[in-house]
Amino acid sequence: MNGTLTDVTGIQVGHVTDSVSGTGCTAIIAIGGATAGVDVRGSAPGTRETDLLRAHNTVTQIHGICLSGGSAFGLASASGVMRFLEEQGVGHRVGDFLVPIVPGAIIFDLGVGNGSVRPGDADGYQAAQKADNSSVEIGSVGAGTGATVGKALGRDKAMKGGIGCASLDLGGGLVLAALSVVNSVGSVHDPSDGSLLAGPLGPNGQPLSAIDIYGSSRYGTQTFGSDALGNTTIGVVATNARFQKPQAERIAALAHDGIALAVRPAHTLHDGDTYFTMATGQIDAPDEFPRIVALTPSVVADSIANAVRNATGIHGYHSMKELHEHEQ
């Protein structure tokens, strides 16, 4: 167990990171296929191939997921993941052709670094090439390179978000894991005790609770301005259990409870929160489904907290690490 998404047998992860431009993408690959579900809860999502994952639709397996920066432009990176998988002979058979099924979701990071540079086909291809089953690098990498959190006072008061993972060994070889890209309006809290990890920076240079800001007349209506637009928390919950599409969809829905545990406020009008499920099916454990449902919010919340804990500052956005080092 390495504590990341690749603890799930059959899952590989690769990043492309452009720290200069402040963006990147992440490919999550399932060469052997995975049963998938999705739940799009945010009011401003940027996604592709999500309708295909609905339980009543016919395609049962996906072969990868691409998470990306670059706003809607970044959805193009999933085409590169498709191109790589086609070259590997991986995909859904349609007559004489193989069509890799690669859903995707994006975050808005155009305000960090050079917003004219966005991940595209070549970046998605490179991320898929790099994907392996080693411990996933977390922090300010891949799709989390330009992620920021705590924008209730505007982007200039935000802190650095990123990409994080967490996993649980459920015994008998069964594993549940999550990967999250955290780019939220809200502040990020430790799910175990509610303590504040990152949020809008106040006058003393310390993070504030976004809930307190939204609930106070002191800050006026600036907290609802256009500067708060373009945020989201996106991610993947993975398990090596064998599930059907309705079960995978239910797990994706429960992932959003994990956002609510760690991000406050969650699911605002300015967020595009989206979670996918990937079940690689090595273990037939139908009796474990209730336990996985119960534990999904916790593993997602931990992955969100780990994203912030491991983020590093970029383009003037301070990280939790930097603030703690300054205090010491």
C-alpha positions as a Python dict, from the first residue, in 0.01 Angstrom:
ca = {
    (1, 'M'): (0, 0, 0),
    (2, 'N'): (143, 337, -102),
    (3, 'G'): (-154, 548, 9),
    (4, 'T'): (-248, 657, -345),
    (5, 'L'): (-488, 560, -624),
    (6, 'T'): (-250, 299, -766),
    (7, 'D'): (-306, 82, -460),
    (8, 'V'): (-605, -38, -665),
    (9, 'T'): (-495, -322, -892),
    (10, 'G'): (-541, -232, -1258),
    (11, 'I'): (-507, 145, -1214),
    (12, 'Q'): (-216, 347, -1352),
    (13, 'V'): (-165, 725, -1318),
    (14, 'G'): (54, 971, -1506),
    (15, 'H'): (96, 1350, -1489),
    (16, 'V'): (205, 1627, -1719),
    (17, 'T'): (305, 1935, -1519),
    (18, 'D'): (374, 2283, -1661),
    (19, 'S'): (475, 2488, -1358),
    (20, 'V'): (583, 2783, -1573),
    (21, 'S'): (239, 2824, -1728),
    (22, 'G'): (60, 2703, -1415),
    (23, 'T'): (-139, 2412, -1559),
    (24, 'G'): (-126, 2041, -1635),
    (25, 'C'): (-323, 1721, -1678),
    (26, 'T'): (-351, 1376, -1523),
    (27, 'A'): (-433, 1047, -1695),
    (28, 'I'): (-587, 763, -1495),
    (29, 'I'): (-559, 446, -1703),
    (30, 'A'): (-734, 108, -1671),
    (31, 'I'): (-579, -105, -1947),
    (32, 'G'): (-803, -397, -1849),
    (33, 'G'): (-1111, -175, -1835),
    (34, 'A'): (-1318, -56, -1541),
    (35, 'T'): (-1687, -30, -1463),
    (36, 'A'): (-1754, 338, -1414),
    (37, 'G'): (-2003, 584, -1271),
    (38, 'V'): (-2020, 960, -1239),
    (39, 'D'): (-2194, 1224, -1034),
    (40, 'V'): (-2182, 1586, -1151),
    (41, 'R'): (-2298, 1797, -859),
    (42, 'G'): (-2150, 2140, -934),
    (43, 'S'): (-2338, 2423, -1103),
    (44, 'A'): (-2056, 2510, -1343),
    (45, 'P'): (-1906, 2177, -1463),
    (46, 'G'): (-1671, 2111, -1752),
    (47, 'T'): (-1693, 1744, -1853),
    (48, 'R'): (-1694, 1495, -2142),
    (49, 'E'): (-1848, 1148, -2189),
    (50, 'T'): (-2046, 1169, -1864),
    (51, 'D'): (-2381, 1075, -2022),
    (52, 'L'): (-2226, 750, -2142),
    (53, 'L'): (-2168, 646, -1781),
    (54, 'R'): (-2531, 668, -1673),
    (55, 'A'): (-2653, 334, -1542),
    (56, 'H'): (-2921, 298, -1811),
    (57, 'N'): (-2677, 343, -2103),
    (58, 'T'): (-2512, 51, -2276),
    (59, 'V'): (-2131, 90, -2261),
    (60, 'T'): (-2022, -88, -1943),
    (61, 'Q'): (-1644, -35, -1938),
    (62, 'I'): (-1414, 265, -1964),
    (63, 'H'): (-1039, 258, -2027),
    (64, 'G'): (-925, 584, -1874),
    (65, 'I'): (-1018, 919, -1724),
    (66, 'C'): (-846, 1248, -1798),
    (67, 'L'): (-848, 1529, -1542),
    (68, 'S'): (-708, 1858, -1665),
    (69, 'G'): (-648, 2224, -1609),
    (70, 'G'): (-712, 2475, -1886),
    (71, 'S'): (-1087, 2523, -1833),
    (72, 'A'): (-1299, 2388, -2121),
    (73, 'F'): (-996, 2404, -2350),
    (74, 'G'): (-836, 2134, -2136),
    (75, 'L'): (-1100, 1878, -2232),
    (76, 'A'): (-895, 1829, -2549),
    (77, 'S'): (-630, 1647, -2344),
    (78, 'A'): (-858, 1343, -2318),
    (79, 'S'): (-822, 1297, -2695),
    (80, 'G'): (-452, 1237, -2641),
    (81, 'V'): (-527, 969, -2384),
    (82, 'M'): (-762, 808, -2637),
    (83, 'R'): (-492, 819, -2904),
    (84, 'F'): (-242, 648, -2675),
    (85, 'L'): (-486, 373, -2576),
    (86, 'E'): (-583, 308, -2938),
    (87, 'E'): (-214, 254, -3018),
    (88, 'Q'): (-202, -1, -2734),
    (89, 'G'): (-497, -192, -2880),
    (90, 'V'): (-724, -89, -2593),
    (91, 'G'): (-1083, 20, -2646),
    (92, 'H'): (-1449, -63, -2697),
    (93, 'R'): (-1496, -284, -3002),
    (94, 'V'): (-1725, -126, -3263),
    (95, 'G'): (-1713, -335, -3580),
    (96, 'D'): (-1356, -326, -3709),
    (97, 'F'): (-1258, -41, -3479),
    (98, 'L'): (-1146, 2, -3120),
    (99, 'V'): (-1277, 315, -2951),
    (100, 'P'): (-1115, 388, -2613),
    (101, 'I'): (-1371, 530, -2369),
    (102, 'V'): (-1208, 820, -2181),
    (103, 'P'): (-1437, 1051, -1983),
    (104, 'G'): (-1288, 1371, -1847),
    (105, 'A'): (-1334, 1678, -1631),
    (106, 'I'): (-1149, 2008, -1599),
    (107, 'I'): (-1068, 2282, -1352),
    (108, 'F'): (-1043, 2654, -1424),
    (109, 'D'): (-681, 2763, -1374),
    (110, 'L'): (-649, 3027, -1646),
    (111, 'G'): (-583, 3297, -1384),
    (112, 'V'): (-264, 3125, -1267),
    (113, 'G'): (53, 3174, -1472),
    (114, 'N'): (3, 3200, -1848),
    (115, 'G'): (-367, 3147, -1917),
    (116, 'S'): (-308, 3125, -2292),
    (117, 'V'): (-133, 2788, -2243),
    (118, 'R'): (-376, 2499, -2188),
    (119, 'P'): (-330, 2121, -2186),
    (120, 'G'): (-419, 1962, -2517),
    (121, 'D'): (-397, 1638, -2714),
    (122, 'A'): (-17, 1613, -2687),
    (123, 'D'): (-26, 1662, -2309),
    (124, 'G'): (-293, 1396, -2261),
    (125, 'Y'): (-91, 1154, -2474),
    (126, 'Q'): (224, 1223, -2271),
    (127, 'A'): (39, 1181, -1939),
    (128, 'A'): (-94, 844, -2058),
    (129, 'Q'): (256, 742, -2170),
    (130, 'K'): (387, 822, -1821),
    (131, 'A'): (111, 635, -1641),
    (132, 'D'): (225, 346, -1423),
    (133, 'N'): (133, 175, -1097),
    (134, 'S'): (397, 345, -880),
    (135, 'S'): (301, 580, -597),
    (136, 'V'): (116, 880, -740),
    (137, 'E'): (296, 1211, -702),
    (138, 'I'): (67, 1459, -523),
    (139, 'G'): (62, 1833, -454),
    (140, 'S'): (110, 2098, -723),
    (141, 'V'): (142, 1855, -1014),
    (142, 'G'): (-65, 1732, -1307),
    (143, 'A'): (-420, 1861, -1312),
    (144, 'G'): (-354, 2023, -972),
    (145, 'T'): (-63, 2239, -1091),
    (146, 'G'): (-267, 2559, -1112),
    (147, 'A'): (-535, 2470, -856),
    (148, 'T'): (-616, 2728, -587),
    (149, 'V'): (-856, 2725, -292),
    (150, 'G'): (-1036, 2976, -71),
    (151, 'K'): (-1146, 3238, -325),
    (152, 'A'): (-1430, 3386, -121),
    (153, 'L'): (-1235, 3716, -102),
    (154, 'G'): (-1118, 3704, -463),
    (155, 'R'): (-834, 3527, -638),
    (156, 'D'): (-565, 3755, -498),
    (157, 'K'): (-642, 3625, -147),
    (158, 'A'): (-655, 3255, -245),
    (159, 'M'): (-415, 2981, -134),
    (160, 'K'): (-262, 2696, -331),
    (161, 'G'): (-468, 2383, -395),
    (162, 'G'): (-348, 2074, -575),
    (163, 'I'): (-396, 1704, -631),
    (164, 'G'): (-418, 1455, -344),
    (165, 'C'): (-475, 1085, -281),
    (166, 'A'): (-580, 852, -2),
    (167, 'S'): (-646, 477, 18),
    (168, 'L'): (-784, 215, 253),
    (169, 'D'): (-692, -154, 283),
    (170, 'L'): (-1025, -323, 356),
    (171, 'G'): (-876, -670, 402),
    (172, 'G'): (-881, -976, 183),
    (173, 'G'): (-706, -784, -93),
    (174, 'L'): (-991, -534, -127),
    (175, 'V'): (-885, -169, -167),
    (176, 'L'): (-1070, 163, -183),
    (177, 'A'): (-885, 475, -294),
    (178, 'A'): (-947, 831, -412),
    (179, 'L'): (-768, 1098, -613),
    (180, 'S'): (-890, 1459, -593),
    (181, 'V'): (-802, 1783, -772),
    (182, 'V'): (-890, 2064, -533),
    (183, 'N'): (-967, 2407, -684),
    (184, 'S'): (-1251, 2525, -463),
    (185, 'V'): (-1418, 2853, -370),
    (186, 'G'): (-1445, 2722, -15),
    (187, 'S'): (-1181, 2673, 251),
    (188, 'V'): (-1032, 2328, 308),
    (189, 'H'): (-1064, 2172, 655),
    (190, 'D'): (-913, 1866, 819),
    (191, 'P'): (-1200, 1611, 802),
    (192, 'S'): (-1091, 1448, 1129),
    (193, 'D'): (-1129, 1752, 1355),
    (194, 'G'): (-1261, 2036, 1137),
    (195, 'S'): (-948, 2248, 1176),
    (196, 'L'): (-878, 2498, 898),
    (197, 'L'): (-601, 2398, 656),
    (198, 'A'): (-632, 2660, 381),
    (199, 'G'): (-864, 2944, 294),
    (200, 'P'): (-883, 3310, 194),
    (201, 'L'): (-590, 3501, 338),
    (202, 'G'): (-694, 3768, 588),
    (203, 'P'): (-523, 4097, 678),
    (204, 'N'): (-271, 3916, 901),
    (205, 'G'): (-172, 3677, 621),
    (206, 'Q'): (-346, 3380, 783),
    (207, 'P'): (-625, 3173, 626),
    (208, 'L'): (-985, 3246, 713),
    (209, 'S'): (-1296, 3030, 712),
    (210, 'A'): (-1491, 3091, 391),
    (211, 'I'): (-1811, 3006, 579),
    (212, 'D'): (-1741, 3291, 821),
    (213, 'I'): (-1677, 3526, 528),
    (214, 'Y'): (-1998, 3435, 350),
    (215, 'G'): (-2191, 3473, 673),
    (216, 'S'): (-2055, 3817, 759),
    (217, 'S'): (-2181, 4152, 630),
    (218, 'R'): (-1832, 4289, 691),
    (219, 'Y'): (-1713, 4165, 353),
    (220, 'G'): (-2014, 4283, 153),
    (221, 'T'): (-2113, 4143, -184),
    (222, 'Q'): (-1758, 4115, -319),
    (223, 'T'): (-1766, 3750, -217),
    (224, 'F'): (-2029, 3684, -484),
    (225, 'G'): (-1854, 3869, -766),
    (226, 'S'): (-1731, 3732, -1098),
    (227, 'D'): (-1383, 3695, -949),
    (228, 'A'): (-1509, 3390, -760),
    (229, 'L'): (-1613, 3212, -1080),
    (230, 'G'): (-1424, 2917, -1227),
    (231, 'N'): (-1369, 2665, -948),
    (232, 'T'): (-1423, 2298, -889),
    (233, 'T'): (-1321, 1985, -703),
    (234, 'I'): (-1295, 1686, -936),
    (235, 'G'): (-1168, 1336, -885),
    (236, 'V'): (-1186, 959, -903),
    (237, 'V'): (-1285, 693, -651),
    (238, 'A'): (-1137, 355, -741),
    (239, 'T'): (-1173, 2, -608),
    (240, 'N'): (-1071, -343, -725),
    (241, 'A'): (-1415, -480, -635),
    (242, 'R'): (-1649, -605, -909),
    (243, 'F'): (-1952, -376, -932),
    (244, 'Q'): (-2225, -297, -1184),
    (245, 'K'): (-2287, 50, -1326),
    (246, 'P'): (-2566, 142, -1080),
    (247, 'Q'): (-2335, 59, -789),
    (248, 'A'): (-2050, 259, -942),
    (249, 'E'): (-2284, 554, -989),
    (250, 'R'): (-2387, 535, -625),
    (251, 'I'): (-2024, 542, -511),
    (252, 'A'): (-1963, 853, -723),
    (253, 'A'): (-2260, 1020, -556),
    (254, 'L'): (-2122, 940, -210),
    (255, 'A'): (-1788, 1094, -308),
    (256, 'H'): (-1956, 1434, -291),
    (257, 'D'): (-2019, 1380, 78),
    (258, 'G'): (-1641, 1373, 106),
    (259, 'I'): (-1625, 1720, -50),
    (260, 'A'): (-1874, 1842, 208),
    (261, 'L'): (-1659, 1699, 489),
    (262, 'A'): (-1344, 1881, 374),
    (263, 'V'): (-1453, 2186, 172),
    (264, 'R'): (-1671, 2457, 327),
    (265, 'P'): (-1886, 2574, 160),
    (266, 'A'): (-1914, 2299, -99),
    (267, 'H'): (-2115, 2276, -423),
    (268, 'T'): (-2155, 2651, -459),
    (269, 'L'): (-2289, 2820, -771),
    (270, 'H'): (-1926, 2885, -865),
    (271, 'D'): (-1806, 2522, -840),
    (272, 'G'): (-1826, 2243, -1100),
    (273, 'D'): (-1776, 1949, -863),
    (274, 'T'): (-1756, 1612, -1043),
    (275, 'Y'): (-1650, 1264, -927),
    (276, 'F'): (-1602, 944, -1122),
    (277, 'T'): (-1590, 582, -1001),
    (278, 'M'): (-1362, 314, -1149),
    (279, 'A'): (-1417, -49, -1037),
    (280, 'T'): (-1153, -275, -1191),
    (281, 'G'): (-1329, -595, -1085),
    (282, 'Q'): (-1051, -824, -961),
    (283, 'I'): (-1241, -917, -645),
    (284, 'D'): (-1599, -1041, -634),
    (285, 'A'): (-1719, -899, -303),
    (286, 'P'): (-2090, -811, -326),
    (287, 'D'): (-2126, -815, 53),
    (288, 'E'): (-1864, -540, 80),
    (289, 'F'): (-2065, -285, -118),
    (290, 'P'): (-2235, -134, 192),
    (291, 'R'): (-1897, -88, 361),
    (292, 'I'): (-1746, 78, 54),
    (293, 'V'): (-2044, 312, 36),
    (294, 'A'): (-1996, 403, 402),
    (295, 'L'): (-1621, 465, 368),
    (296, 'T'): (-1616, 652, 36),
    (297, 'P'): (-1680, 999, 187),
    (298, 'S'): (-1392, 955, 433),
    (299, 'V'): (-1135, 848, 176),
    (300, 'V'): (-1236, 1133, -56),
    (301, 'A'): (-1216, 1388, 227),
    (302, 'D'): (-869, 1262, 319),
    (303, 'S'): (-752, 1292, -41),
    (304, 'I'): (-874, 1654, -50),
    (305, 'A'): (-690, 1740, 271),
    (306, 'N'): (-375, 1570, 140),
    (307, 'A'): (-387, 1782, -175),
    (308, 'V'): (-362, 2100, 31),
    (309, 'R'): (-105, 1960, 275),
    (310, 'N'): (130, 1868, -11),
    (311, 'A'): (78, 2172, -235),
    (312, 'T'): (364, 2411, -304),
    (313, 'G'): (341, 2781, -383),
    (314, 'I'): (327, 2896, -743),
    (315, 'H'): (296, 3234, -916),
    (316, 'G'): (241, 3421, -590),
    (317, 'Y'): (-14, 3180, -441),
    (318, 'H'): (101, 3068, -96),
    (319, 'S'): (69, 2709, 21),
    (320, 'M'): (-13, 2566, 362),
    (321, 'K'): (348, 2439, 380),
    (322, 'E'): (488, 2790, 327),
    (323, 'L'): (270, 2946, 594),
    (324, 'H'): (375, 2683, 847),
    (325, 'E'): (743, 2728, 759),
    (326, 'H'): (709, 3105, 800),
    (327, 'E'): (552, 3056, 1146),
    (328, 'Q'): (846, 2841, 1250),
}
